[in-house]
């Protein structure tokens, strides 16, 4: 019974389950469980809400029961904050000049927009914070402008900034010398140069070194943050500065948003190169400067960039389909580019193979040297200094000084006799006094160089000395009184193996040729297998004639030279220029095509060269200055007129120039002046004509030539004597007895002694700042400071003959007085005032705004230019600098010195770390000038105190000082 009941229950239960699953589906179990879970969860939620409501009511009752009532100020403050924001008013006045305030306000607005607003508005819409930042920046600018108006900026621009630049250049020059001295065979890397630069800096500055700031980005950012915080402390009101959040925001905007990008741009070598090209954009690049840069370059990257560009241009020109006259132009361009490409390949090959690239050393070992006559050396300012150095080494300086003193005596005597003649015509008789002065000068020369008491004594025939003594005792002195002995001394220097013949075999002769730009690089005459381009050859592919072959040709009748103008070319291009196209500031000019025939016993050659009338004029001036006898024989036809396209006039000039050439090349003329042959061959050679001195240089020769300069000063004193010579002549007579002695001493003192502009100091002048050597009592102090600092440091004149340095100093003094007189200081002050005028300051602010926010939009990071483009920019920058260097400068200090100076300055700007150092030096000097009452120098010393080089220097000092302390 029980069993039946169990079966009945299980049966009915199973049936119910089956029917349930058939009716509701197989997932009904899950639904049922979900319904139960929701029921339970809903119950908990209802209980939670009921409890929360009752709890809040209870807490509110407790608050009102046990806490004191709130003050009325809190609700009122909340009410004020909830009100609608009022309109913000900003005082836009900053400097007091509207033309400056407007762009400054735009800079502030753009800075806040791009560095603050873009993230601030994601946090809050409250404008008060932005207003406070803007007001803080404006307060700082107002204080800065007010302080700037109180400062005299003239000393900074005329002294401090030039001193900083000159010292920076001196440190770079000494670093280069140290790198060279370490190992002549291995070229130092850029990293070695930078490390050595900062080693020299700490040796010179002694208290500061900026290596960490310039080489470590992290330390640089920290330095700028510290500096900006100091400036904010000085410029902001105390309340604004104590607001740390505001101060940090402004500090970061100034340091990372403005100063750091600006310093990055100013220290970028590629930017500096582009800026140099832009500054001298009006100067045309010429073929000679371009080829000189390629032949002097020791950077393989530069040469490869030029070679690849030449190859690209060649491919384009060869693809052109042209005919007629254009084909000749394209052929000239192709030949020019082939020549450039071959020179680049030759230079790259020598650099990669480690062969010698120094022009002087190459010429000494393999080159043919030009012969410079002694008479040319004695009248050339640059050549004379090297011959003077050599004569000092051989002990023959007395002969040279005697020749120079007599030459000066002759000039002075001629001028004094001219003055005497003019005064006699006016009825003023001063014959005895003038002749007495000349006799005293002549006796002085005799006693100093020819008498038995002279030391050293000029060795000449005794009968000539006796004849001179007799003439001095019994006859009136004349300008030619020393001519016989001077001629003998000249012959002695010319023939004696100790002097001129040995000088031509000395290293000083090579250096002289380099300074005269007469030293050719043999590495470009051909490669090792004998295949190469002539150094002086024309790239046009026509027949070349080497300058060496021409210069060694004598004026013997076996060699005949004939030249005539075969045609006149009216063109706006220079056939010697690279790519064949060039113009003279957009002006068309005429070229004379000269056909030259050269015959000797074994061969005959012919070539064409092209010259302008200005080339003829320069050539005529050079030969008539060097050979005075030609001035009466040769007369250059026509007037020096430029860009005159009258065909009839030019045809007439062509005939006149032909007659000039025929007269010049006559055997009689060539035999009368044998040294003329070299000048003629150089003029007729198939190459671009290298002009000599310009008109300005010829006018300045009296300042540069030491002989005539010293003597004319005496003659000018005679000319300026009053009509009543009673008192004046007495004073002159007291000193004229020693005049000739002073003449010789003047030459020797200028040769052996340091110029008075640089006084003696206890420390080595090379290990101190440039300004430490200046004499504050020198006349025309400001312009002389600028010019002498730059001349000394750029061209390293302290290593040169002191005689040359003295003449350069005299030249600059005479040039300043002749050009500006006593107004030079006023002109400098006016220029500084103009630079700091509101218009110029506003223009600078606008340039800064447009550079960082062109068209009001933050400038994107400039992508790094391709390496080949940067290398070609370097070549273009150096070419531009070479092209603007006046020929007068080369004639004063020498061509090689000029080239080295330009390349040294250019190379200095090719190192980012060194450029940063110069920017920071200028910035430090600017702040020290702006805040003279604060100890910024001590501050900078502390900020740079973590320098590694500074720590090494202090350790070195302690090591060197320890033995001396122990001895005590």
C-alpha positions, 0 to 999 in steps of 0.5 A: 500500500505504501509502495503504491502510494510512493509510485503514485506521487513520483508518477504524478510529480514526473508528469507535472514536471514534463507538462511544465517543461513542455508548456514553459520551455526548457529555460524556465528554471533560469527564469524562475531563479532570476525572478526570485533574485530580483524579488530579494534585491528589490526588497533590499533596495526598499529597505535602504531607501527607507533607512536613508530617508529616516537617517537624513531627517534624524541628522538634520534634527541633530544639527539644528539641535546641537550646532551653532547657527552659521554667519550671514557672510557665508551665504552672501559669498556663495550668492556673489559667486553664483552671480553672472561674471562681470566684463574684464577690463585690461589696461593695455599700456605697457611701455608708454609707446603705443607702437610697442605695446600693440605687438607686445599685447599680441605676444602675451595673448598668443602665449596664454592661448597656446600655453595655458588656455588650451588645457585650462578650459578643460578644468574650469571656465573661470576667467579670473585665473587667466586674468591674474596671469596676464596681469602678472606678465604685464607688471613684469613687462612694465617694470622691465620697460621702466628700467630699460629707459633708465640705462645708458646702453652705449657702453654695452653695445660699443664695449661689452658686446664687442668684448664678449664676442672678441673673447669668445673668438679668442677662446675658440682660436686657442682651442683650435691651436690646442687641438692642432698641437695635440696631434698634427696627423689626426684631425680632432673631432667636433666633440674634442673641440667643444671640450677643449673650448670649455677648458680654455674658457675656464682658464681665461674666465677663472671663475665661471664655465658654462659647459653644463648649460651648453651641453646638457639640456636638463641643466639648461632648463634648470638654469633658465628656470632659476634665471626666470625666477630671479627676474620675476622676483625683481620685476613682480610686486611682492604679492604676485611673487608670493603666489607660487602657483602663479609664479610657477606658471609664468616661469614655465611660460618664459623659460620653456615657451619663449626663452628656450625656443629662441635660444635653440633657434639663435644657436642653430648653425644652419639658421646662422648660415642662412641669416648670413646669406640673407644679410649680404644678399645684395652681394653677388657670388663670383667664380673666384670666391666659389672655387677658393672655398672648394679648394680650401674646404676640408669637409667631405660633406660640403664637397660631396654636396656640391659635387652631387648638385653639379652632377644633377645640374649636368644631367638637366643641361644635357637633357635640354634640346636647344639650338642656335646661340643657346647651345654655346651658353649651355656648353659653357655651363656644362664645361663649368660644372664639369670643372667644379665636379672634377675639383670636388672629386680631386679634393675628396680623394686627397682628404680620404687618402690622408694626403697633405692639403696645406697649400703652403706645404704642398707648394714647398714640396712640389710647387713652382714658386713665383719670383717676386723682385726685391724692389717689389718687396720693398714697396709692398706693405705685406711682403716687407714684413716677411723680408724684415723678419728674415733680415732680423734672423740673419743680422742684416736688419741694419741694411734694410733699416738704412734703405728705409730711412733714406727712402723716408729722408728723400720723401721728406726732403722733397716736400720740405724743398717744395715748401721752401720754394713756395714760400720763396715765391711768396717773398718769405726767405727761410732758406738757411733754417730749412737747409739746416734742418735737412743737414741735421737729418742727413748727419743723423743718418750718417752717424747712425748707420755709416760712421765708425760709432754706428752699431751695427754699421752698414758695410759699404765702400769706404770711398763712398762714405768719405765722399758722403762725409765731404758732401755733408760738410761742404755742400747743401743737402739734397734729396739725392745725397744718399742715392749712391750708398743706398744703391750699393746697399740695395745691390748688397741685399740683392746679390749677397747670398745671406739676404735676398737669394737665401730669403727666396729659399726660406719658409718666410718666402712661402708665407709671403707668397701665400699672403700675396695670393701668389701661391698656387696649390699643386694638388689641382694641377693634376692627379697622381697619374698626371691627369688633372685640371690646371689650377688657373685654367679656364673652365670653358675648355679653351686652350690654357696657359699655366701662370707658372709657364708664363711667369718663368718666361723671360723677356728674351727675343726668342720668346715673342708675345703678340696680342690684339683685341679681335672683337667686342662682346656685348654681354651680361654674363661673365665667361669665367663665371660658374655656369656661365651666367653672371651680371654686375648688379643687373647691368650689361657691360662690354667685354673685349676679346683679346687674341694672344699669340706666344711664339718661341723657338720650338712652339707656338700657342694661341688663346683668347681671353676677355677683359673689361675696360675696368680691367685695363684701367686697373692694370694700367694703374698697377704697372705705372705705380710699380714702374714709374718710367712707364707713366710717361710712355703709356697713356690709357686712352679714354675715360673710365666710363662704365656701362656706356653702350654707344657702339661707335664710342666702344669701337673707337676705344677698341682701336685705342686699346689695341694701340695701347697693347702694341706699345706695351708689348714692344721689345724696347718696352719689355727690355727696359723693364724686365719685371714688367713681363710677369704683370703682362702675362698675368693680365693676358692669361686665360683666366678671370682677372684678379684686380689689384688695389682699388682707388680707396687702397691707393688713397690709403697707401700713405697711411699704410706705408711706414716710410712715407707716413713717418716722414710726412708727419715731419714735413706736415709739421714744417708746413704748419709752422707759423709765418713768424718762425722765431719761436717755432724754428727754435723748438724745431731746431732743438729736436731736428738734430736727432730727427734721423735717429728717431726715424731709424728708431721708429722703425726698429721700435715698431718692429721690436716693441709692442704697440702702445695700445696694449700695455704690459700686464702681469698676466699673459694677455692670451689668458685674459679677456680682450678688454683687459688689454685696452688703454682707456686713454687712447684717442677715438677710444670707441671706434678703435676699440671696436676695430682693433678688437675685431682686427686682432682677434679675427685675423690673429694679428698679435702673432704677426710682425709688430711693425705691421700691427703698428701700421694697422693701428695708425691706418685705423686712426687715420681712417677714422679721422679722415672719414668722420673727424671728431664726430665719430663718437657722436655718430656711434651714440646716435646709432645706439639711440636709433637701435633702442628707439621705439620704432626699432624696438617695435620692429624687433617685437614684431619680428619675434611675433611673426617668427613664433606666431606667423599669421597668428598661429603657433609656428610648427617645429621646423623640420631638420633640413636635409644634410646636403642642403645644409652643406651647400648652405655652408658653402654659399655662406663662406662664398658670400663672406669671401666675396664681400671682403674688400681687396684693400683688406688683403693688401693691408694684412695679406690674402692668406691671413684674410682667408684664415680669419674669415674661415675661423669666424665662420667655423666658430658658428658651426658648433651648436654648443659654442653658439649657445655659450655666446648667446648666454654670454650676451644674455648675462651681459645684458642682465648685468647692464640692466640691473647694475645694482644687483650682484648678477655676476656672483649669481651667475658664478653660483648658477654655473658652479656645478661645472665639471670643467670648473671643478677640474680647474680648481683641483688643478690650482690646488695641486699647483699651489700645494708645493709652494705652500709646503715650501713656505 
